[in-house]
Amino acid sequence: MNQSNASMTVIGAGSYGTALAITLARNGHQVVLWGHDPKHIATLEHDRCNVAFLPDVPFPDTLHLESDLATALAASRNILV
């Protein structure tokens, strides 16, 4: 996905942000989920789920992960904090 086509960017990859991003992605949105810790984001990308909070809920293909805030913010006009 070209992240500039994302319809939503969710700030925060904890329990609430992850759940929100998954819900939006399941409802047809291209979503970028931003987290401040590059290692955590790399783990989420590798696992395609948030093992700490939602281990049995895989990320939809339309959910993309980003650790660079500027990139995440530029990806969408709709920012959810």
VMD Tcl script that draws the C-alpha trace (Angstrom):
set ca {
  {0.00 0.00 0.00}
  {1.09 3.50 -0.69}
  {0.60 4.92 2.79}
  {-0.43 8.28 1.35}
  {-3.68 6.52 0.38}
  {-4.52 5.56 3.97}
  {-7.93 6.71 5.07}
  {-7.08 6.64 8.79}
  {-4.01 6.95 10.98}
  {-4.24 5.74 14.57}
  {-1.73 7.20 17.02}
  {-0.72 4.71 19.68}
  {-0.14 0.97 19.32}
  {-1.28 -0.07 22.78}
  {-4.46 -1.98 23.55}
  {-6.95 0.73 22.57}
  {-5.10 1.94 19.48}
  {-4.62 -1.61 18.23}
  {-8.30 -2.47 18.76}
  {-9.38 0.74 17.03}
  {-7.05 0.18 14.07}
  {-8.24 -3.42 13.63}
  {-11.89 -2.34 13.77}
  {-11.35 0.39 11.18}
  {-9.41 -1.97 8.89}
  {-12.12 -4.63 9.18}
  {-14.63 -2.01 8.10}
  {-12.92 -1.24 4.82}
  {-10.44 1.48 5.73}
  {-6.77 1.56 4.88}
  {-5.21 2.16 8.30}
  {-1.77 3.16 9.51}
  {-1.09 2.30 13.16}
  {1.74 4.37 14.66}
  {3.79 3.44 17.69}
  {6.78 5.28 19.16}
  {8.98 2.21 19.69}
  {10.50 0.90 16.43}
  {11.24 -2.50 18.01}
  {7.63 -2.88 19.13}
  {6.35 -1.90 15.68}
  {8.75 -4.37 14.05}
  {7.41 -7.11 16.33}
  {3.81 -6.21 15.49}
  {4.69 -6.28 11.79}
  {6.39 -9.66 12.14}
  {3.63 -11.23 14.24}
  {0.75 -9.46 12.43}
  {-1.02 -9.22 15.80}
  {-0.52 -7.50 19.15}
  {0.47 -10.50 21.27}
  {0.45 -8.48 24.50}
  {-3.14 -7.24 24.21}
  {-5.00 -9.09 21.44}
  {-3.06 -12.29 20.78}
  {-5.90 -14.05 18.96}
  {-6.83 -11.16 16.67}
  {-4.73 -11.03 13.48}
  {-4.19 -7.74 11.68}
  {-6.20 -7.31 8.48}
  {-4.18 -6.80 5.31}
  {-5.35 -3.17 5.24}
  {-3.64 -2.39 8.57}
  {-0.13 -1.04 8.15}
  {2.41 -0.24 10.86}
  {4.68 2.76 11.19}
  {7.18 3.97 13.78}
  {8.00 7.28 12.09}
  {5.50 9.89 13.29}
  {5.93 12.24 10.33}
  {5.28 9.41 7.89}
  {2.24 8.22 9.86}
  {0.76 11.73 10.01}
  {1.40 12.36 6.32}
  {-0.40 9.13 5.42}
  {-3.89 10.42 6.11}
  {-6.14 13.40 6.70}
  {-7.98 11.47 9.41}
  {-5.88 11.18 12.56}
  {-7.22 9.35 15.61}
  {-5.45 9.82 18.93}
}
mol new
graphics top color blue
foreach p $ca { graphics top sphere $p radius 0.5 }
foreach p [lrange $ca 0 end-1] q [lrange $ca 1 end] { graphics top cylinder $p $q radius 0.2 }
display resetview
